């Protein structure tokens, strides 16, 4: 039994490890005649790739994607699209000291318990390196969705410090190393994260991802809910520990009057919503409003501070994780969140057409 595949009609399977020769994705269900090039996919991979600033891991990977199948003369053929990204900057020797020990906060122990073997080099399959393949698959999903649907994400909180919503500007996301829509807060984060990085520690974050232009009607009751699939997609991202849709956890603090998204008559007979606490989804089906989701990622578990653990013999040890690691994984989770949102939406678009025409 294996669970390396996501989606139903638009589906992809990722393969490869952090320190293997390559990784990639096999994307099935891609409609034919979509124009796509490696350069178009590369745009999104370049946002996720490591080593772009001092605030991310200094592993130097070009993350250059190669299309191996499913595209002919610049157009998809309807057959599986095979995408490959070579690993070029592995430093497996950095992990020699933890080959016999379990790193606290990592999947070392659980992988060993499940399989009886683990790839200790950068975490192997459990490494966030796997997400490069998701971003490549997400570029294809955006093609399926078309230009009428936009998917954007921003880091909205680092540690306990949140952005100021009054300064939220999507145009600022690509102007700072945090993919943050509030440039003032991004500057403050830079100072804070620099200190955390120099101390060899790490910190968590919250990412918000928004899809606009999604029509009403996507999603299905009761086990094919759009928000349920979106939550699954976001929780599958490395280090994710919580997901919320719309008002999310804050909905518990609201009254029924405050939470209900009132409607008034709008254009073309469609209702006009007065708020969006539901995050664009009601009963698991899209409302036509922006779909809004947020997820929290924990601090990177690879830190220089000694942490108590055990080795494979069950003996007590102190573990220090050396190597090149992100002091805040939330930064590179932003393009991954966009990819997973696009993938879920592409799948539900095709599912809706299959049933409702």
N, C-alpha and C positions, 0 to 999 in steps of 0.2 A: 504494500500500500504506500502510495507516494502522493504528496501534495505540493507539487511544484508548478501546478497549472492554475490559472485564475480566469474566471469568466465562463460564459456559456456559449453564446453565438460568436461574439468577438472574444477570443481567448488566447492566452499566451502561456508558454512554458519557459521558465528561465533555467539556465544551466551554468555550471562553472563555479570556481572557488576564488577566494581572495588572492591566493598565491599560485594558482594554476596557470597554464599557458594562455588561457583566454576564458571569457565568459560571454553569454549572449542570451538571445530569446528566439523562440520559434513562435511566430504570431500566426494563428489560424483564424479563418473567418473573415479575412480582409476582403471587402468587395473588390471586384476587378475594375480596371480603368481609372484608378486613382493615381494622379501624377505624384511621384515621390522621388527624391534623390537623397543620397547620403548626406549632402550638405544641409538639407532641410532637417534631417534628424540630428545632425551634429550641433545645430544651434542650441538645442535643449540639453544635449550632453555636456556642452561647454559650460552651462550654468551649474551643473552638478559636479563636474570633475574636481579632483583635489588639487591642492597647491596653488590656488588662485590668490590667496591672501594669507597673512600671518595668523588669521583666526581659524584656519582649517588645517587639516593634516598636510604635512609637507611632502607626502608621497607624490611623485611627479608622474602622472599618467595622462597621455594625450586623449585617452578615451575615444580614439578614432574608430568610427563604426564602419563595418563592411556589410553590404547587402549580398548574401550568398545565393538567395533564391527568391522566387515569387515576384520578381520585377523584371520586365522586359521592355526595352526601348523607353525607359523612364516611367512605365505605368505598371500598376499591380495587375497580376494575371488571375487573381482569385485563388491561387494555390498558396500554401504556407510560405510566409516571408521569414527567411532565416537571417538573423542579425548577429554579428560577431564583433566583440571588442577585445583586442589583445591586451594582456597585462605585460607591462614593460619595465616596471620599477619595483619589483618584489624585493624585500630584504628579509628573507625568512630567518636569517641568523638572529634578528632582533627578538625572536620568540623562543629561542633555544632554552632559556632559563625557566619558561613556564610549561615546557613540554610534559613535565610530570606533575604539575600542580594545576589546581582549578582557580581561575581568576574570579574573585567575587564580583557579582553583577553581570557576568558573562554567561554564555550558554555552554561553557566547557563541561560542567558537571552533567547537565541534562542530556547533551549529545552523547557523552560516554555512557550514561545510564541507558539510553534508548538503543544505541547502536553497538556499544562495546568497543568503539573506535572513534577517534576524533582527529580532525586536521587542526593542529594547534597553530599553524602558521596564519596569523591574522584572523583566526576564527573560522577559516575555511568557508563553508557554505553559510554560516551564521553571520558573516561579515556584511557590513553595509555596502561593500563593493558590489554585491549582487544587485543592488538597486540601479546600477548603471544600465542594466538590461531592461529594467522597467521603464526608465526614462526613454529609452529608444523605442520600446513598444508604445509608449504614450504618444510619441510623435506620429505614429501611424493612426492611433485613436483620434487625434486631432483632425487628421485628414478625413476620417470617416464622418466626424461631426460637422465638418465644413466651417466656413468663415462666419456663419451666423451665431456661433456659440463661442464665447470666450471663457477660458479657464485661467485664473490668476491666483497667486498665493503670496502671502507676506508673513514674515515673522512678526508677531504682535506682542510677544512677551519673552524676556530673558531673565531667568531667575524670578525675582519678585517685582521686577521693573517692567511695567506695561507701557505701551505707546499711548500717546494722546490722540484720541479719536478725532478731535477737532482739526488735527493736522494731517489726517489720513489722505494720501495722494498716491494712486497707483503708479503715476509717472515717476515717482521717486524710488520704486523698488529696485530698479537696475542701476541706481546711482550710488549705492553704498554696498559694502561687502556683506551686509546682513540680510539683504533682500527685504528691507523694512520700508513700509509706506510712510513712516514718520521720520524725516531726516534728522530732526533735532534729537529724538530718542536714540537714533542710530549712532550719533556722535557720542552720547553718554555711554552706550553699550561698548563702544570701542575702548574707552578708557578702562571700564570695568573688566572686560574680557581680557585685555592685555595683562592686567594684574593676575587674573586667574590663570592665564596661559603660562606666565613666567613662574608661577608657584607650582606648576605641574599638576594643577587640579582641573576641574571641569564644572559645567553648570547646565541646567536644563532650559527648556524653552517651550513656547506654544506657537503653533503655526495655524494661520487661518487661510482656507482655500475657498474661493468663490467662483461659481459658474453662472454666467449670465447668458440669456438667449435660449435657455432650455424651455421648450413648450410644455404646456400642461398635459398630463396624461402618461408620462413615462413612469414605470414602476408597476408592481403588481401585488395585490393581496394574496395570501397573507405571508407567504414565505419567500416572496420575490420582491420585498420592499426596497425601494430605491435607497432609503436612508440606511437600511440594514446592510445592504451590499456595500454602500459607501463606508460605513463604519468598519466592516470587515476589511476593506481595502486599506484604509488608513491605519488600522491596528496591525496590519501585516508589515508595516514599515518598521525597520529596526529601531529599537529604543522607544517606540510608542507605548504609552501606558494609559492613555485615556482619550476618548473621542466624544465630541458633542456636536449636535446639529442645531442650528438656529440659536435660540436663547440657551439651550443646553441645560447645564446644572443650575443656572440662574433662574430657570423656569420654576424651580421649587420654591423660590422666594416671591413669586408673583401670585396675585389673585386671579380668579377666572376672568374678571373684567379686564385686567391688565394684559393677560396672556393671549386672549382671543384676538386673532388678526381680523379685525372688522373689514367688511367689504361694502363698497358703494358701486352703483352702476358706472361702468366705464365705456370705452370705445368699442364699437363693433359687437356690442352685447356681452363683452367680457367684463367680469368684476374687477374693480380696482381695490387692491388691498391697502389698508391704512398702516400696517406694520408687517413685520416678517419674523415674529418669534418662532414660527414653525421652520424657519430656514428653507423655505421654498418647497416643503414636502408635507403633505397631509395624508394620513392613511397609507403611507408608503408610496404615494404617487405625487409626481411633481405638480406644482400649482401654476407654474409659469413665472413665478418670482425668482429672484436670484437664489441659487442653492448655496447655503453657507454652512461650512463645517470647520471645526477646530480640533486639533489634537495636541496632546502634550507629549514631549519626549524627555526622557530622564537624562541626567548628567552622564557623560561618557564614563563608562566604568574603568577604562584604561587610564590610570593616574599614577603619579610617581610616589604618592604617599603609601607607605607600607600598610597593607590590609591583611587581617588574619584570614587564613583559609586552611585547606587540607590538601595533601597530595594524593596520588592514585593509590597509595598504600594506607590512606586514612590517617596519616601523621600530620600534626600541626605544623604549619609553615606560615611565614610572612611573605606576601606576594607584592612585588613592585613591577608594574607593567611598563616596560621600556618600548621604544619604537616611536612611530609617528601617528599621532592621534588628534582628533578634533576636540578642542576644548569646549565646543558647543555644537553638538550634532544637528541642532535645530537649523543652522544656516543652510547646510546642504540638503536638509529635508524639504526645503521649499519647492525646488523643481520636482522632487519625487512626489510630493503631494499633488502637484498639478498633473503629473502623469497618471497617478492612480485615479484621480477624479475623472480625467478624460477617458480612461479605460472603462470605468464603470458606466459613464454616460454613453459611450459608443455601444457597449453591450446592451444597455437598456433601450437605446434607440432602435437597434436591430430586433430586439425582442418585441418591442411595441409594434413595429411594422409587421412582424411575423404573425401576430395575433389580430391586430386591428387594421392593418393595411395602411 
